[in-house]
């Protein structure tokens, strides 16, 4: 049986070749026979099949959920990738794309950046893009930045989502970038690194087949489609290039691999050098029909079930566009509850409750009233002086995580409304932490004003701790003033001591795996 696994008859090879072409657009030449056998032999062993004819029968008859078809695609797609491969492409983002968008933002106040890594493989490319954004797009935190990373291969997508790699894989990165954007492994994981959460937050990973209907209806400023079209025949290349042009903004860019320079590119794109192409005006402007070839959309949220609530809602009294919630009693809660501690963020797109207890810390509730999506964070300090150790315990990073998480769930940044709580002065005036509440309040008011998010409700400052309950699906907040603050004071004193200790020594990063 062993020898049969490395020999494939003409009929079986032709069937598998046609199947791969139909599913992915990849054209397998006769020279690929040994590669097909070597990569699929493991699947035949796993399924205990004697030859490729039996494997094809299995695909046609037993693979009702098409899970083996996906395994076939995973085995026969190529996934060569590196961080900052063809670095001039990332220099182009820095030197051309970002300045153009910043100039445009000055004219129309639109701070929006969309980049698609359409064959992201194990994630090296989209993470390189995200790091470039964080390093070179000035004030990127005030921008609506989304990087879509997709691949037809589900196995490499799982690696990309995890963001854990051998340490030597990031050798192309400068040491300062490694400190800012990576976590170092310790102990048994000393030879590994992990991408920091704040880098991941800019990226959405999706399983997308370039040959089928695309589940998103959005225009991109830049599309990376590197080392993809070389595997396609002319007809498939032409069709794909037209579809990519349709998904670019009027002055968007397509970036291909170093060996890709198809002559029929010129119909839709103007060459800029280094396999970078700008969309030609008047071409590729036919909008695709949203979901035209999608029989069902798994991303559509079901209608929320109306629930009976036993909590009396806050009656708001308006004053200068800021509402101070009244004190309410916390009663039995029929909805699922998520409790936050410092450094945590939670976003819900269905009925639920998010709660936290605050002293000098601040919690911000952001929600989109139309999409009925909302979330809350809990941070302890406005920012850390050493930005290389970004943490959601600090306001600037906690707000970034909350905003990007909401948008990933489908919320519209332009419709965000904010409610903010906490920032109390629990400690004596001789203690440094006594100023933390005031600094947190100043930070969040300034941040929300800068971002243009209306602060529709707040209870900030004072001298008492608060218990806050947020219903993201309808934006309602319930607040209870707590009398006993001893535990919170002790906790904040410990955090202050820890912060001072960390400030006096080099940053030491621990790799957390799931």
N, C-alpha and C positions, 0 to 999 in steps of 0.2 A: 504494500500500500504506500510505503514511503516514497518510492520512485514516482508513483502516479501524481503526487502532490506537486512535483516540479516539472510535470509534462502536461501540456494542455492541447487538446485537439483543435483543429481549425474552427469547427462549428461553435465550440464553447467559447473560444477566444473572441470570435465575431459577435456572439451574443453579449458577452461582458463588455466588449468595446462599444457596442451600440447602446447598452444600458448606461454606461458611464457618460457617453456623449449626450444622451437624452436627459440625464439627471443633472449633469454639471457643466456640459459644454466641452469637457476635456476630450481631446482627440488622441487616442492611443495608437501609435504606429505599430507595425509588426515587430520592430526592434524592442518594443516594450514587453514582449512575451515573458522573458526571464524575470523582469521586475514584477509583473502581475502574479506569476507563480510564487515568487519568494515572499511577496507581501500577503498573499491570500492563503498560503499553506497553513498558517496558524489558525485561520478561521475554519478551514476544513477539519483540522485536528480537533478543534474545540467542539464542532458539531458532529464529529465522528462520521464524516462523509468520505467515501473512497476516491472520488474524482470530481472534476469540475462540472461534469454533466449532472451529477447528483446535487452539486451546489446550486446550479441553475434551477433545477427542479425545486429545491428548497426555497429559493427566492420567489419562484412563481406560485408555489402552493402553500408552504407553511409559514411564510413570513407575512402574516396578515397585518401586523402592526408596522411593517416596514423597518423594524429595528435592525435587521440584518442588512437591509439596503443601506442604511446609514453606516453600518460597520464597513461595508464595501467601499463607500465613498471615503470614509476615514482612512482606510488602508491604502487607497490608490491616489490620494491627493498628496502633493509635495508641500512640505512645511519648513523650508529653509528660511531662517530669520535671525536677525541680530539687532541689538540696540544700536540706534543711530547708524544703521546701514545706509550708505550713500549720504554722508553727512551734509552735502551741499543742498539736499532737499530741505533739511531742517534750518539751514542757514537762509534759505529762500523764505521760509516762514518768518524768520526774524527780520530780514532785511527788506522784504517786499510786502508780504501779505499783512503783517501786523501794522506797519506804518500806513498802508492804504486804508485799512479798516479804522484806524485811529483818526485819520483825516476825515473819513466819511462820518464818523461819530461826532466830530466837531460841527459838521454841517447839519446833521439831522437828529443828533442825540441818541442814535440807536447803537447801543453797546452789545452787540450780539455776534458770536463766533460759532460757526458750525463746521466741523471737520469730520469726514468719514474715512476710516481705515477699513476698506472694503474686503481685504483679505488679511486679517490681522494675525493669523496663525497663533503662536503662543503668547502674543501680547507685546512683544518687543517694540513693534512699530507704534501702536497707540500710546504706550507708556512714554516712548521717546517724544511723541507729539505733545502729550500732556506736560512733560517736564519743560519742553521748549516754551509752551504757553506760560507756565508759572515763572520761568526765568526771564523771558523777554517781552511779554505783553504787559506793558506798564499798567499798574492798578488792575490786574486781571480779576481781582476779587469783586470789583464793581461791574464786571462784565457778565453777561449771560453766556457762559462757555459750555458747550457740549461736544464731546468727541464720541462718535458712534464707532464701535469696533465690531466687525462681523467676520464670520468665516463659515464655510459650508461644513467644515470638519468639527464635530462636537467634542472630540477628545482634546484637541488643542485649545478649544474655547475654555474648557474647564481649567487647563493650565493657566491660561491668560487671566481668568477671573481670580484664581488664587494668588497670582502675582508673586510666586516663590520660585527662585532660580538658583542655580549654582553660582557661587560668588564670582568665579572667573568669567561668567557670562557678561558681567557689567564692567569688564576691564576698559572698554572704550570711554566710560564716563570719567570726567574729571573728579578729583577727590572731593572738591567742595560740593559737587552735585550729589555724590554718593552720600555725604553727610546730610544734605538737605532732603533728599527724596527717597532714601532707602533705609530700611532697618537691618541691622546686623544680627546674624544668628549667634547664639551662645551655646556652649556645651556641645551636645551631640549635633547641633545645627550650626556649628561654627563655620561650616563650609557653604552656608546658604545665606541669601539675602531675601528680603521681602519688600515689595513696593509699599510706601507709606500710604495710609488711608486717604490723606488729603489729595494725593495724586490719583488714586483710584476713583475718587468722587467725581472727577471730571469726565469719566468714561462710562458708557453704557455698552455692555457686551450682548450681542444677539447672534443667533444662528440664522444666517441669511444666505440663500442660494442665489447667486447672481443671474442664473438662467431662468429663475421663476419670478413670480410677482414679489415686489419688495413691500414689506409691511409698513413702511413709513412714507409719509407724504410731506416732504420737507426739502428745501433747497440748501445746498452746502456751499460754503466759501471755498473749500478745498476738498478734493477727493483723492486719496491715495489708492491706487490700484496697481501696485508694483508687482512685477513678475507673475502676472496672471494671464494676460492675453497671449503670451507666447505658447500657452498650452491649447489655444483655440484655433480653429480654422478661420478662413477669411470671412465666411458668412456670419459666424458667431461673433467674431471680433467687431464687425461692422454694426451688428445689432446691439452689442453691449456698449460700444462707444457712443452710439446715439442715445441710449438710455442714460448713460452717465452724463452726457451733455444736458439732457433734460433736467437732471437733478442739481445742476450747478446754478448759482446766482448769475446774473447777467455778466459779471466780470470775474467769475470764479475760475479756479485752476484745477487741472487734472495732472497728477504726478504719476508717471509710470516707472518701470524698472530700467536699469541701464542698457539692457539689450532690446528694449521695446521701442520701435519707431515705425509703426505701421503706416504705409503710404495713404491709407484711407482715413487716417486721423485728420488730414488737412480739411476734410469737408466740414468738420465740426470744431476744430481747434486750430489756434495759431501757435506755432512752436516758439518757445522762449529760451530754448537751450537746456542742456542737461536733463533731457526727457521730462521737461516741465511744459505744459501746454495751457494756453488761455482760451476759454470758450469764445468762439467767433460770434459776434453779434448777428442776429438773424438766423442762426442755426441752433438746433437743439432747444428751441423755445416752445415746442409743443408739449403742453403739460400732460403727464400721464394721468389716467383716470384713477382716482384714489381707490385702492383695493380692487382694481378691475379684474384681476385673476385670482383673487383670494376668496375661497369658498366660505371661510369662517375666520373670524379674528379672535384669537385666544386672549388678546390683550384688552378686549372690551370688558369693562367691569360690569357685573350683574347689578341690577337695580337693588339698592339697599332696602332691607326689610325694615319697615317702620316698627320701632320698639317703644314699649311703654316705659317711661322714665319716672322714677320716684324722687328725683332731685328737683327742687324748685329752682327755676332759672333766675339768674340775676336780672333785676330791673335796672336798666341803665339810665343814668341822668347825664345829659350832654352838657359839657362846659368846655368851650374853646376846642371843640373837636376831639377832646380826650375824655374818656369815660372811666370813672373809678368804680370798680365792681364793689357791690355791697357784701358785707360779711354774711355767709350762709352756713347753715348746719349741713354736715356731710352725713347723708343717710345711706341706706342700702342701695347699691349700684347694680343695675341689671346688665350693664355692658362690660365687656372684657377690659381690664385695666392694666396699664403698663406704667410702672413706677420708675422714675429717673433719678439717678444720683449724678453728682458732678462729673462732667465729661461725656455724658450720654446724650443721644439725640434719638427721637422716635418720630416716624411719619406714618400716618394711617390714611388709607383711601376707602375705608368702610367704617361703620359705626364702632366706636370704641372710646376709651378714656385714657388720658395720659396724666399722671400726677407727679408731684414733686414737693419737697419741703425746702424752703429758702431762708437763708439768713442774709449775709452780705452778698451771696451769689445772686445771679439774675437768671431768670427763665424767660425766653421769648417764644410766644406762640405766633406762628405764621400760618395763614390759610388762604385758599382760593375759594371764595364763596360760590362760584359757579360750578367748579369741578367737585366741590365738597371734599377737598383734600387738604389736610393740615398736619402740622407737626410742631414739636416743642423741643428745645434744648435746655441745658443747665450748665452754666459756666461759672468759674470762680474768680477769674481775673480778666481784665481787658485783653492783654497780650503779654507774651514773654519777650524779654529783650533779645534772647538768642533765638531767632526764627528757625534755626536748623532743627529744633526739637519741637515742631508744631504738634499741638495737642488740643483735643476738643475741650479740655478744661479751660482753655483760654478763648475769650469771646470772639476774636477775629476769626479763629478757625471753626469754632462752634457755629457761627453764623454761616460760614461758607458751606459746612457740611449740611446744615438744615436747608439752605436754599437749593443746593444741587440735588439733595434727596427728594425734595418736593417736586422739582422739575422732572426728575426721573420717573416719578409716579404719575406724571401727566398734568401737574399744576402749571398754570400760566403765570410767570413771574410778574407780568404787567398788572395782574389783578390781586397780588398779595396784599393782605391786610395784617397788621401786627398788633399784638397785645404783649405788654411787658410787665414783669413783676419782680420784686425782691430789691436788693441793694440796700438793705437795712444797716444801720450802725449799731451792732450788737456789743461792741467792745469799748473799753475806755479810750479816751482821747490820747493817752500816752502810748498806745499800742499802734504799730504800723498798720495792722489789719483794720483799725478803726476807719481808715481812709478808703478801704477797698470798696465798700458799698457805694460811696460817693463816686469813685472812679468808674465803677461798673455802670452806674446810672448815666454818667456823662458819656461814657463810651457808647451805650446802646442808643441813646437819643441822637447822638451825632451820626452813628452808623445808619440808623433807619432814615434819617433826613437825607443823607448822602445817597442812599439807594433808592429813595423815592417811595418807600413803603409807609403808608399812613399809619400812625399810631392811634388806633381807635379806642383803646382801653389800656389803663395802666394803674398799677399801685406800686410806686417806686419810692425808695427811701424809708424814712421812719426809723423806729427803734425796736420793732417786734418782728419775729420770724413769721413766715406765711406758709400755709399749705394751699397748693394750687391744683385745681382739677380742670382739665381742658378736654372739650369734646370737638375733635378736629372736623367732623363731618358737618357741624353746623356753626362752629366758631364760638360757642358759648364757653365761658370761663366761670368757675366758682372759686371763691377765695375765703379762707378761714384764717383769722389771726390767732397765733399760738402764744401762750403766756410763758411757757418754760423754754428758755433759750440756752440752758447750761450745756446740753449735749452739743448743740450747734457751735457754741463758742469754743468748746474743747476741740471739736473737729477742725474748725478754721485755724485755731492756734497750731495744731499739728501740721496742717497744710502749709502754713506760713513757715514753720521750721523746716519742713521738707524742701520748700522752694528755695530757701536761703542756702541749704546744704547743696542742692543741685547746682545753684549758681556759682558755687565755689569750686567745682570740679568739672573736668571735661564731660561732655555728654556721653552717656553709655546707653546704648539702645538694645532692647531685648526683642527678639523675634517671637511674635505670638502666632501660632498656627492653629487652625481649626480642625 
